[in-house]
């Protein structure tokens, strides 16, 4: 085989390759189209409002929120679950909505940045981000705030992080800056507003800790 290939000229090889590519292209063009995908029904409670939706089972929660429900506060960043811009709360737990299929959230309570404020009053984290200037371009801010809300819920339940000392794993305590950075590591701010984000989260955590210990 190797000797036979040695006897083929460069021009002959180019001709064979072109023919193979032409054959592959014609085969692909002749392939039958993919048939329609049956829509699935799902019932979602989003920001306190019930939604009965028929959607393609391949649609992500992120695309459903943005494209179908026009809740564009949830951002599409990397679309691979690596930047955190798409973070929302599902039953109070923070998730990357770009990695969630919408149909798998049937019956769940979903909170986006649009649902964080109540009665026209900002969520404490929203107020703290403004007070501490915890954003610049603002693209990551909705994901940062939703993630921080989920993180503080985890913290108050006593869930430790990888940097929590063994002596401090028995319940919620005041969050240190290293704790906040570790727990918020899945949310990227390309503007570099991390010190102010940490300060905003720390302010809210201290207030919550003070309320819990009254």
mmCIF file of the C-alpha atoms, coordinates in Angstrom:
data_MODEL
# 
_entry.id   MODEL 
# 
loop_
_atom_site.group_PDB 
_atom_site.id 
_atom_site.type_symbol 
_atom_site.label_atom_id 
_atom_site.label_alt_id 
_atom_site.label_comp_id 
_atom_site.label_asym_id 
_atom_site.label_entity_id 
_atom_site.label_seq_id 
_atom_site.pdbx_PDB_ins_code 
_atom_site.Cartn_x 
_atom_site.Cartn_y 
_atom_site.Cartn_z 
_atom_site.occupancy 
_atom_site.B_iso_or_equiv 
_atom_site.pdbx_formal_charge 
_atom_site.auth_seq_id 
_atom_site.auth_comp_id 
_atom_site.auth_asym_id 
_atom_site.auth_atom_id 
_atom_site.pdbx_PDB_model_num 
ATOM 1   C CA . UNK A 1 1   ? 0.000   0.000  0.000  1.00 0.00 ? 1   UNK A CA 1 
ATOM 2   C CA . UNK A 1 2   ? 2.792   2.398  0.981  1.00 0.00 ? 2   UNK A CA 1 
ATOM 3   C CA . UNK A 1 3   ? 4.704   1.642  -2.249 1.00 0.00 ? 3   UNK A CA 1 
ATOM 4   C CA . UNK A 1 4   ? 1.554   2.200  -4.306 1.00 0.00 ? 4   UNK A CA 1 
ATOM 5   C CA . UNK A 1 5   ? 1.016   5.569  -2.652 1.00 0.00 ? 5   UNK A CA 1 
ATOM 6   C CA . UNK A 1 6   ? 4.617   6.522  -3.407 1.00 0.00 ? 6   UNK A CA 1 
ATOM 7   C CA . UNK A 1 7   ? 3.889   6.066  -7.122 1.00 0.00 ? 7   UNK A CA 1 
ATOM 8   C CA . UNK A 1 8   ? 0.928   8.539  -7.089 1.00 0.00 ? 8   UNK A CA 1 
ATOM 9   C CA . UNK A 1 9   ? 1.847   12.006 -8.258 1.00 0.00 ? 9   UNK A CA 1 
ATOM 10  C CA . UNK A 1 10  ? 0.791   15.108 -6.344 1.00 0.00 ? 10  UNK A CA 1 
ATOM 11  C CA . UNK A 1 11  ? -1.661  16.030 -9.118 1.00 0.00 ? 11  UNK A CA 1 
ATOM 12  C CA . UNK A 1 12  ? -3.240  12.556 -9.062 1.00 0.00 ? 12  UNK A CA 1 
ATOM 13  C CA . UNK A 1 13  ? -3.593  12.703 -5.281 1.00 0.00 ? 13  UNK A CA 1 
ATOM 14  C CA . UNK A 1 14  ? -5.280  16.116 -5.489 1.00 0.00 ? 14  UNK A CA 1 
ATOM 15  C CA . UNK A 1 15  ? -7.719  14.754 -8.066 1.00 0.00 ? 15  UNK A CA 1 
ATOM 16  C CA . UNK A 1 16  ? -8.630  11.755 -5.916 1.00 0.00 ? 16  UNK A CA 1 
ATOM 17  C CA . UNK A 1 17  ? -9.125  13.990 -2.868 1.00 0.00 ? 17  UNK A CA 1 
ATOM 18  C CA . UNK A 1 18  ? -11.362 16.409 -4.781 1.00 0.00 ? 18  UNK A CA 1 
ATOM 19  C CA . UNK A 1 19  ? -13.475 13.541 -6.064 1.00 0.00 ? 19  UNK A CA 1 
ATOM 20  C CA . UNK A 1 20  ? -13.877 12.133 -2.559 1.00 0.00 ? 20  UNK A CA 1 
ATOM 21  C CA . UNK A 1 21  ? -14.906 15.511 -1.199 1.00 0.00 ? 21  UNK A CA 1 
ATOM 22  C CA . UNK A 1 22  ? -17.391 15.961 -4.036 1.00 0.00 ? 22  UNK A CA 1 
ATOM 23  C CA . UNK A 1 23  ? -18.877 12.522 -3.344 1.00 0.00 ? 23  UNK A CA 1 
ATOM 24  C CA . UNK A 1 24  ? -19.144 13.270 0.390  1.00 0.00 ? 24  UNK A CA 1 
ATOM 25  C CA . UNK A 1 25  ? -20.845 16.569 -0.300 1.00 0.00 ? 25  UNK A CA 1 
ATOM 26  C CA . UNK A 1 26  ? -23.398 15.005 -2.655 1.00 0.00 ? 26  UNK A CA 1 
ATOM 27  C CA . UNK A 1 27  ? -24.150 12.297 -0.100 1.00 0.00 ? 27  UNK A CA 1 
ATOM 28  C CA . UNK A 1 28  ? -24.701 14.888 2.619  1.00 0.00 ? 28  UNK A CA 1 
ATOM 29  C CA . UNK A 1 29  ? -26.947 16.949 0.388  1.00 0.00 ? 29  UNK A CA 1 
ATOM 30  C CA . UNK A 1 30  ? -29.007 13.881 -0.432 1.00 0.00 ? 30  UNK A CA 1 
ATOM 31  C CA . UNK A 1 31  ? -29.467 12.952 3.240  1.00 0.00 ? 31  UNK A CA 1 
ATOM 32  C CA . UNK A 1 32  ? -33.105 13.236 4.389  1.00 0.00 ? 32  UNK A CA 1 
ATOM 33  C CA . UNK A 1 33  ? -33.936 16.197 6.648  1.00 0.00 ? 33  UNK A CA 1 
ATOM 34  C CA . UNK A 1 34  ? -34.311 15.658 10.371 1.00 0.00 ? 34  UNK A CA 1 
ATOM 35  C CA . UNK A 1 35  ? -37.971 15.221 11.287 1.00 0.00 ? 35  UNK A CA 1 
ATOM 36  C CA . UNK A 1 36  ? -39.849 17.556 13.632 1.00 0.00 ? 36  UNK A CA 1 
ATOM 37  C CA . UNK A 1 37  ? -39.321 17.208 17.364 1.00 0.00 ? 37  UNK A CA 1 
ATOM 38  C CA . UNK A 1 38  ? -42.440 16.838 19.482 1.00 0.00 ? 38  UNK A CA 1 
ATOM 39  C CA . UNK A 1 39  ? -42.976 19.751 21.845 1.00 0.00 ? 39  UNK A CA 1 
ATOM 40  C CA . UNK A 1 40  ? -43.107 19.012 25.555 1.00 0.00 ? 40  UNK A CA 1 
ATOM 41  C CA . UNK A 1 41  ? -45.387 20.688 28.062 1.00 0.00 ? 41  UNK A CA 1 
ATOM 42  C CA . UNK A 1 42  ? -43.967 22.089 31.280 1.00 0.00 ? 42  UNK A CA 1 
ATOM 43  C CA . UNK A 1 43  ? -45.379 24.225 34.061 1.00 0.00 ? 43  UNK A CA 1 
ATOM 44  C CA . UNK A 1 44  ? -42.970 26.711 35.582 1.00 0.00 ? 44  UNK A CA 1 
ATOM 45  C CA . UNK A 1 45  ? -43.420 29.287 38.311 1.00 0.00 ? 45  UNK A CA 1 
ATOM 46  C CA . UNK A 1 46  ? -41.151 32.154 37.347 1.00 0.00 ? 46  UNK A CA 1 
ATOM 47  C CA . UNK A 1 47  ? -40.827 35.101 39.709 1.00 0.00 ? 47  UNK A CA 1 
ATOM 48  C CA . UNK A 1 48  ? -44.142 34.147 41.311 1.00 0.00 ? 48  UNK A CA 1 
ATOM 49  C CA . UNK A 1 49  ? -46.037 33.878 38.025 1.00 0.00 ? 49  UNK A CA 1 
ATOM 50  C CA . UNK A 1 50  ? -47.279 30.564 36.610 1.00 0.00 ? 50  UNK A CA 1 
ATOM 51  C CA . UNK A 1 51  ? -46.334 29.705 33.029 1.00 0.00 ? 51  UNK A CA 1 
ATOM 52  C CA . UNK A 1 52  ? -47.690 26.732 31.070 1.00 0.00 ? 52  UNK A CA 1 
ATOM 53  C CA . UNK A 1 53  ? -45.330 26.306 28.147 1.00 0.00 ? 53  UNK A CA 1 
ATOM 54  C CA . UNK A 1 54  ? -44.989 24.034 25.136 1.00 0.00 ? 54  UNK A CA 1 
ATOM 55  C CA . UNK A 1 55  ? -41.379 23.921 24.050 1.00 0.00 ? 55  UNK A CA 1 
ATOM 56  C CA . UNK A 1 56  ? -38.799 21.915 22.201 1.00 0.00 ? 56  UNK A CA 1 
ATOM 57  C CA . UNK A 1 57  ? -37.163 19.501 24.677 1.00 0.00 ? 57  UNK A CA 1 
ATOM 58  C CA . UNK A 1 58  ? -33.741 20.729 23.511 1.00 0.00 ? 58  UNK A CA 1 
ATOM 59  C CA . UNK A 1 59  ? -34.363 24.337 24.628 1.00 0.00 ? 59  UNK A CA 1 
ATOM 60  C CA . UNK A 1 60  ? -32.321 25.446 27.617 1.00 0.00 ? 60  UNK A CA 1 
ATOM 61  C CA . UNK A 1 61  ? -33.843 27.279 30.532 1.00 0.00 ? 61  UNK A CA 1 
ATOM 62  C CA . UNK A 1 62  ? -31.681 30.273 29.599 1.00 0.00 ? 62  UNK A CA 1 
ATOM 63  C CA . UNK A 1 63  ? -33.054 30.461 26.052 1.00 0.00 ? 63  UNK A CA 1 
ATOM 64  C CA . UNK A 1 64  ? -36.604 29.966 27.287 1.00 0.00 ? 64  UNK A CA 1 
ATOM 65  C CA . UNK A 1 65  ? -36.239 32.854 29.710 1.00 0.00 ? 65  UNK A CA 1 
ATOM 66  C CA . UNK A 1 66  ? -34.661 35.182 27.176 1.00 0.00 ? 66  UNK A CA 1 
ATOM 67  C CA . UNK A 1 67  ? -36.296 34.228 23.876 1.00 0.00 ? 67  UNK A CA 1 
ATOM 68  C CA . UNK A 1 68  ? -39.780 33.110 24.907 1.00 0.00 ? 68  UNK A CA 1 
ATOM 69  C CA . UNK A 1 69  ? -40.475 35.051 28.108 1.00 0.00 ? 69  UNK A CA 1 
ATOM 70  C CA . UNK A 1 70  ? -38.286 38.086 27.329 1.00 0.00 ? 70  UNK A CA 1 
ATOM 71  C CA . UNK A 1 71  ? -36.641 38.032 30.770 1.00 0.00 ? 71  UNK A CA 1 
ATOM 72  C CA . UNK A 1 72  ? -33.392 39.339 29.380 1.00 0.00 ? 72  UNK A CA 1 
ATOM 73  C CA . UNK A 1 73  ? -31.846 40.242 32.734 1.00 0.00 ? 73  UNK A CA 1 
ATOM 74  C CA . UNK A 1 74  ? -30.411 36.724 32.737 1.00 0.00 ? 74  UNK A CA 1 
ATOM 75  C CA . UNK A 1 75  ? -27.393 36.973 30.442 1.00 0.00 ? 75  UNK A CA 1 
ATOM 76  C CA . UNK A 1 76  ? -25.903 34.539 27.962 1.00 0.00 ? 76  UNK A CA 1 
ATOM 77  C CA . UNK A 1 77  ? -22.153 34.709 28.409 1.00 0.00 ? 77  UNK A CA 1 
ATOM 78  C CA . UNK A 1 78  ? -20.080 31.640 27.607 1.00 0.00 ? 78  UNK A CA 1 
ATOM 79  C CA . UNK A 1 79  ? -23.126 29.325 27.172 1.00 0.00 ? 79  UNK A CA 1 
ATOM 80  C CA . UNK A 1 80  ? -20.967 26.544 28.652 1.00 0.00 ? 80  UNK A CA 1 
ATOM 81  C CA . UNK A 1 81  ? -21.591 26.948 32.389 1.00 0.00 ? 81  UNK A CA 1 
ATOM 82  C CA . UNK A 1 82  ? -18.208 28.564 33.008 1.00 0.00 ? 82  UNK A CA 1 
ATOM 83  C CA . UNK A 1 83  ? -18.876 32.282 33.540 1.00 0.00 ? 83  UNK A CA 1 
ATOM 84  C CA . UNK A 1 84  ? -21.972 32.411 35.777 1.00 0.00 ? 84  UNK A CA 1 
ATOM 85  C CA . UNK A 1 85  ? -23.688 35.244 33.877 1.00 0.00 ? 85  UNK A CA 1 
ATOM 86  C CA . UNK A 1 86  ? -26.779 33.060 33.401 1.00 0.00 ? 86  UNK A CA 1 
ATOM 87  C CA . UNK A 1 87  ? -27.192 32.149 37.087 1.00 0.00 ? 87  UNK A CA 1 
ATOM 88  C CA . UNK A 1 88  ? -30.770 31.938 38.368 1.00 0.00 ? 88  UNK A CA 1 
ATOM 89  C CA . UNK A 1 89  ? -32.356 30.368 41.439 1.00 0.00 ? 89  UNK A CA 1 
ATOM 90  C CA . UNK A 1 90  ? -34.321 27.124 41.150 1.00 0.00 ? 90  UNK A CA 1 
ATOM 91  C CA . UNK A 1 91  ? -36.201 26.390 44.367 1.00 0.00 ? 91  UNK A CA 1 
ATOM 92  C CA . UNK A 1 92  ? -33.741 28.739 46.060 1.00 0.00 ? 92  UNK A CA 1 
ATOM 93  C CA . UNK A 1 93  ? -30.652 26.933 44.731 1.00 0.00 ? 93  UNK A CA 1 
ATOM 94  C CA . UNK A 1 94  ? -28.330 28.695 42.292 1.00 0.00 ? 94  UNK A CA 1 
ATOM 95  C CA . UNK A 1 95  ? -27.901 27.038 38.908 1.00 0.00 ? 95  UNK A CA 1 
ATOM 96  C CA . UNK A 1 96  ? -26.402 27.852 35.523 1.00 0.00 ? 96  UNK A CA 1 
ATOM 97  C CA . UNK A 1 97  ? -29.495 28.162 33.361 1.00 0.00 ? 97  UNK A CA 1 
ATOM 98  C CA . UNK A 1 98  ? -27.494 27.573 30.167 1.00 0.00 ? 98  UNK A CA 1 
ATOM 99  C CA . UNK A 1 99  ? -26.891 23.980 31.326 1.00 0.00 ? 99  UNK A CA 1 
ATOM 100 C CA . UNK A 1 100 ? -30.523 23.264 32.282 1.00 0.00 ? 100 UNK A CA 1 
ATOM 101 C CA . UNK A 1 101 ? -33.116 21.979 29.841 1.00 0.00 ? 101 UNK A CA 1 
ATOM 102 C CA . UNK A 1 102 ? -36.336 23.897 30.350 1.00 0.00 ? 102 UNK A CA 1 
ATOM 103 C CA . UNK A 1 103 ? -38.491 20.760 30.363 1.00 0.00 ? 103 UNK A CA 1 
ATOM 104 C CA . UNK A 1 104 ? -36.542 19.312 33.295 1.00 0.00 ? 104 UNK A CA 1 
ATOM 105 C CA . UNK A 1 105 ? -37.682 22.216 35.469 1.00 0.00 ? 105 UNK A CA 1 
ATOM 106 C CA . UNK A 1 106 ? -41.359 21.277 35.331 1.00 0.00 ? 106 UNK A CA 1 
ATOM 107 C CA . UNK A 1 107 ? -43.071 22.308 38.581 1.00 0.00 ? 107 UNK A CA 1 
ATOM 108 C CA . UNK A 1 108 ? -40.090 24.239 39.925 1.00 0.00 ? 108 UNK A CA 1 
ATOM 109 C CA . UNK A 1 109 ? -39.939 27.742 41.379 1.00 0.00 ? 109 UNK A CA 1 
ATOM 110 C CA . UNK A 1 110 ? -37.545 29.866 39.364 1.00 0.00 ? 110 UNK A CA 1 
ATOM 111 C CA . UNK A 1 111 ? -36.278 33.292 40.372 1.00 0.00 ? 111 UNK A CA 1 
ATOM 112 C CA . UNK A 1 112 ? -34.427 35.542 37.945 1.00 0.00 ? 112 UNK A CA 1 
ATOM 113 C CA . UNK A 1 113 ? -32.930 38.952 38.611 1.00 0.00 ? 113 UNK A CA 1 
ATOM 114 C CA . UNK A 1 114 ? -36.292 40.478 37.625 1.00 0.00 ? 114 UNK A CA 1 
ATOM 115 C CA . UNK A 1 115 ? -37.888 38.726 40.592 1.00 0.00 ? 115 UNK A CA 1 
ATOM 116 C CA . UNK A 1 116 ? -35.357 39.632 43.274 1.00 0.00 ? 116 UNK A CA 1 
ATOM 117 C CA . UNK A 1 117 ? -36.999 42.910 44.289 1.00 0.00 ? 117 UNK A CA 1 
ATOM 118 C CA . UNK A 1 118 ? -40.295 42.726 46.180 1.00 0.00 ? 118 UNK A CA 1 
ATOM 119 C CA . UNK A 1 119 ? -43.009 45.359 46.260 1.00 0.00 ? 119 UNK A CA 1 
ATOM 120 C CA . UNK A 1 120 ? -40.829 47.891 44.504 1.00 0.00 ? 120 UNK A CA 1 
ATOM 121 C CA . UNK A 1 121 ? -38.104 47.482 47.136 1.00 0.00 ? 121 UNK A CA 1 
ATOM 122 C CA . UNK A 1 122 ? -34.676 46.322 46.083 1.00 0.00 ? 122 UNK A CA 1 
ATOM 123 C CA . UNK A 1 123 ? -33.319 43.047 47.395 1.00 0.00 ? 123 UNK A CA 1 
ATOM 124 C CA . UNK A 1 124 ? -30.608 43.695 50.026 1.00 0.00 ? 124 UNK A CA 1 
ATOM 125 C CA . UNK A 1 125 ? -27.998 42.373 47.613 1.00 0.00 ? 125 UNK A CA 1 
ATOM 126 C CA . UNK A 1 126 ? -29.143 44.715 44.854 1.00 0.00 ? 126 UNK A CA 1 
ATOM 127 C CA . UNK A 1 127 ? -28.965 47.653 47.261 1.00 0.00 ? 127 UNK A CA 1 
ATOM 128 C CA . UNK A 1 128 ? -25.522 46.565 48.487 1.00 0.00 ? 128 UNK A CA 1 
ATOM 129 C CA . UNK A 1 129 ? -24.153 46.234 44.936 1.00 0.00 ? 129 UNK A CA 1 
ATOM 130 C CA . UNK A 1 130 ? -25.271 49.801 44.250 1.00 0.00 ? 130 UNK A CA 1 
ATOM 131 C CA . UNK A 1 131 ? -23.893 51.087 47.540 1.00 0.00 ? 131 UNK A CA 1 
ATOM 132 C CA . UNK A 1 132 ? -20.550 49.351 47.079 1.00 0.00 ? 132 UNK A CA 1 
ATOM 133 C CA . UNK A 1 133 ? -20.360 50.032 43.329 1.00 0.00 ? 133 UNK A CA 1 
ATOM 134 C CA . UNK A 1 134 ? -20.073 46.302 42.723 1.00 0.00 ? 134 UNK A CA 1 
ATOM 135 C CA . UNK A 1 135 ? -20.352 46.497 38.948 1.00 0.00 ? 135 UNK A CA 1 
ATOM 136 C CA . UNK A 1 136 ? -18.917 48.277 35.923 1.00 0.00 ? 136 UNK A CA 1 
ATOM 137 C CA . UNK A 1 137 ? -20.340 47.163 32.572 1.00 0.00 ? 137 UNK A CA 1 
ATOM 138 C CA . UNK A 1 138 ? -23.090 45.294 34.447 1.00 0.00 ? 138 UNK A CA 1 
ATOM 139 C CA . UNK A 1 139 ? -23.177 42.256 32.162 1.00 0.00 ? 139 UNK A CA 1 
ATOM 140 C CA . UNK A 1 140 ? -22.318 39.802 34.927 1.00 0.00 ? 140 UNK A CA 1 
ATOM 141 C CA . UNK A 1 141 ? -24.221 41.614 37.681 1.00 0.00 ? 141 UNK A CA 1 
ATOM 142 C CA . UNK A 1 142 ? -27.528 39.758 37.446 1.00 0.00 ? 142 UNK A CA 1 
ATOM 143 C CA . UNK A 1 143 ? -25.716 36.424 37.690 1.00 0.00 ? 143 UNK A CA 1 
ATOM 144 C CA . UNK A 1 144 ? -23.510 37.708 40.518 1.00 0.00 ? 144 UNK A CA 1 
ATOM 145 C CA . UNK A 1 145 ? -26.541 38.814 42.558 1.00 0.00 ? 145 UNK A CA 1 
ATOM 146 C CA . UNK A 1 146 ? -28.533 35.624 41.988 1.00 0.00 ? 146 UNK A CA 1 
ATOM 147 C CA . UNK A 1 147 ? -25.465 33.538 42.791 1.00 0.00 ? 147 UNK A CA 1 
ATOM 148 C CA . UNK A 1 148 ? -24.809 35.551 45.955 1.00 0.00 ? 148 UNK A CA 1 
ATOM 149 C CA . UNK A 1 149 ? -28.411 35.013 47.080 1.00 0.00 ? 149 UNK A CA 1 
ATOM 150 C CA . UNK A 1 150 ? -28.057 31.259 46.618 1.00 0.00 ? 150 UNK A CA 1 
ATOM 151 C CA . UNK A 1 151 ? -24.642 31.266 48.255 1.00 0.00 ? 151 UNK A CA 1 
ATOM 152 C CA . UNK A 1 152 ? -25.907 33.089 51.344 1.00 0.00 ? 152 UNK A CA 1 
ATOM 153 C CA . UNK A 1 153 ? -28.693 30.541 51.635 1.00 0.00 ? 153 UNK A CA 1 
ATOM 154 C CA . UNK A 1 154 ? -26.090 27.772 51.562 1.00 0.00 ? 154 UNK A CA 1 
ATOM 155 C CA . UNK A 1 155 ? -23.987 29.618 54.122 1.00 0.00 ? 155 UNK A CA 1 
ATOM 156 C CA . UNK A 1 156 ? -26.909 30.150 56.509 1.00 0.00 ? 156 UNK A CA 1 
ATOM 157 C CA . UNK A 1 157 ? -27.736 26.431 56.300 1.00 0.00 ? 157 UNK A CA 1 
ATOM 158 C CA . UNK A 1 158 ? -24.195 25.645 57.482 1.00 0.00 ? 158 UNK A CA 1 
ATOM 159 C CA . UNK A 1 159 ? -22.828 24.332 54.183 1.00 0.00 ? 159 UNK A CA 1 
ATOM 160 C CA . UNK A 1 160 ? -19.015 24.670 54.304 1.00 0.00 ? 160 UNK A CA 1 
ATOM 161 C CA . UNK A 1 161 ? -16.746 25.573 51.398 1.00 0.00 ? 161 UNK A CA 1 
ATOM 162 C CA . UNK A 1 162 ? -13.362 24.124 50.513 1.00 0.00 ? 162 UNK A CA 1 
ATOM 163 C CA . UNK A 1 163 ? -11.631 26.889 52.508 1.00 0.00 ? 163 UNK A CA 1 
ATOM 164 C CA . UNK A 1 164 ? -13.805 26.616 55.629 1.00 0.00 ? 164 UNK A CA 1 
ATOM 165 C CA . UNK A 1 165 ? -11.624 25.616 58.609 1.00 0.00 ? 165 UNK A CA 1 
ATOM 166 C CA . UNK A 1 166 ? -12.546 22.299 60.222 1.00 0.00 ? 166 UNK A CA 1 
ATOM 167 C CA . UNK A 1 167 ? -13.222 24.141 63.473 1.00 0.00 ? 167 UNK A CA 1 
ATOM 168 C CA . UNK A 1 168 ? -15.846 26.304 61.774 1.00 0.00 ? 168 UNK A CA 1 
ATOM 169 C CA . UNK A 1 169 ? -17.954 23.650 60.037 1.00 0.00 ? 169 UNK A CA 1 
ATOM 170 C CA . UNK A 1 170 ? -20.696 23.312 62.639 1.00 0.00 ? 170 UNK A CA 1 
ATOM 171 C CA . UNK A 1 171 ? -22.935 26.160 61.414 1.00 0.00 ? 171 UNK A CA 1 
ATOM 172 C CA . UNK A 1 172 ? -23.127 29.548 59.779 1.00 0.00 ? 172 UNK A CA 1 
ATOM 173 C CA . UNK A 1 173 ? -20.580 32.077 60.979 1.00 0.00 ? 173 UNK A CA 1 
ATOM 174 C CA . UNK A 1 174 ? -19.422 35.439 59.697 1.00 0.00 ? 174 UNK A CA 1 
ATOM 175 C CA . UNK A 1 175 ? -18.153 35.080 56.169 1.00 0.00 ? 175 UNK A CA 1 
ATOM 176 C CA . UNK A 1 176 ? -14.533 36.049 55.634 1.00 0.00 ? 176 UNK A CA 1 
ATOM 177 C CA . UNK A 1 177 ? -13.366 37.557 52.364 1.00 0.00 ? 177 UNK A CA 1 
ATOM 178 C CA . UNK A 1 178 ? -11.579 34.318 51.337 1.00 0.00 ? 178 UNK A CA 1 
ATOM 179 C CA . UNK A 1 179 ? -14.827 32.418 52.016 1.00 0.00 ? 179 UNK A CA 1 
ATOM 180 C CA . UNK A 1 180 ? -16.831 34.779 49.833 1.00 0.00 ? 180 UNK A CA 1 
ATOM 181 C CA . UNK A 1 181 ? -14.277 34.618 47.015 1.00 0.00 ? 181 UNK A CA 1 
ATOM 182 C CA . UNK A 1 182 ? -14.237 30.820 47.110 1.00 0.00 ? 182 UNK A CA 1 
ATOM 183 C CA . UNK A 1 183 ? -18.016 30.502 47.233 1.00 0.00 ? 183 UNK A CA 1 
ATOM 184 C CA . UNK A 1 184 ? -18.478 33.007 44.399 1.00 0.00 ? 184 UNK A CA 1 
ATOM 185 C CA . UNK A 1 185 ? -15.655 31.621 42.250 1.00 0.00 ? 185 UNK A CA 1 
ATOM 186 C CA . UNK A 1 186 ? -18.054 30.379 39.565 1.00 0.00 ? 186 UNK A CA 1 
ATOM 187 C CA . UNK A 1 187 ? -19.057 33.935 38.648 1.00 0.00 ? 187 UNK A CA 1 
ATOM 188 C CA . UNK A 1 188 ? -16.608 35.841 36.462 1.00 0.00 ? 188 UNK A CA 1 
ATOM 189 C CA . UNK A 1 189 ? -16.419 39.644 36.291 1.00 0.00 ? 189 UNK A CA 1 
ATOM 190 C CA . UNK A 1 190 ? -14.344 40.591 33.267 1.00 0.00 ? 190 UNK A CA 1 
ATOM 191 C CA . UNK A 1 191 ? -14.220 44.218 34.477 1.00 0.00 ? 191 UNK A CA 1 
ATOM 192 C CA . UNK A 1 192 ? -12.476 43.080 37.673 1.00 0.00 ? 192 UNK A CA 1 
ATOM 193 C CA . UNK A 1 193 ? -14.926 44.533 40.204 1.00 0.00 ? 193 UNK A CA 1 
ATOM 194 C CA . UNK A 1 194 ? -14.235 41.653 42.593 1.00 0.00 ? 194 UNK A CA 1 
ATOM 195 C CA . UNK A 1 195 ? -13.217 43.718 45.671 1.00 0.00 ? 195 UNK A CA 1 
ATOM 196 C CA . UNK A 1 196 ? -16.475 45.667 45.535 1.00 0.00 ? 196 UNK A CA 1 
ATOM 197 C CA . UNK A 1 197 ? -18.523 42.531 44.881 1.00 0.00 ? 197 UNK A CA 1 
ATOM 198 C CA . UNK A 1 198 ? -16.946 40.871 47.911 1.00 0.00 ? 198 UNK A CA 1 
ATOM 199 C CA . UNK A 1 199 ? -17.645 43.967 50.007 1.00 0.00 ? 199 UNK A CA 1 
ATOM 200 C CA . UNK A 1 200 ? -21.306 44.009 48.935 1.00 0.00 ? 200 UNK A CA 1 
ATOM 201 C CA . UNK A 1 201 ? -21.796 40.329 49.766 1.00 0.00 ? 201 UNK A CA 1 
ATOM 202 C CA . UNK A 1 202 ? -19.958 40.772 53.066 1.00 0.00 ? 202 UNK A CA 1 
ATOM 203 C CA . UNK A 1 203 ? -22.251 43.648 54.070 1.00 0.00 ? 203 UNK A CA 1 
ATOM 204 C CA . UNK A 1 204 ? -25.368 41.554 53.477 1.00 0.00 ? 204 UNK A CA 1 
ATOM 205 C CA . UNK A 1 205 ? -23.922 38.494 55.200 1.00 0.00 ? 205 UNK A CA 1 
ATOM 206 C CA . UNK A 1 206 ? -23.064 40.528 58.290 1.00 0.00 ? 206 UNK A CA 1 
ATOM 207 C CA . UNK A 1 207 ? -26.582 41.920 58.471 1.00 0.00 ? 207 UNK A CA 1 
ATOM 208 C CA . UNK A 1 208 ? -28.080 38.461 58.098 1.00 0.00 ? 208 UNK A CA 1 
ATOM 209 C CA . UNK A 1 209 ? -25.740 37.059 60.743 1.00 0.00 ? 209 UNK A CA 1 
ATOM 210 C CA . UNK A 1 210 ? -26.693 39.865 63.112 1.00 0.00 ? 210 UNK A CA 1 
ATOM 211 C CA . UNK A 1 211 ? -30.384 39.125 62.585 1.00 0.00 ? 211 UNK A CA 1 
ATOM 212 C CA . UNK A 1 212 ? -29.868 35.382 63.106 1.00 0.00 ? 212 UNK A CA 1 
ATOM 213 C CA . UNK A 1 213 ? -28.048 35.917 66.406 1.00 0.00 ? 213 UNK A CA 1 
ATOM 214 C CA . UNK A 1 214 ? -30.583 38.329 67.958 1.00 0.00 ? 214 UNK A CA 1 
# 
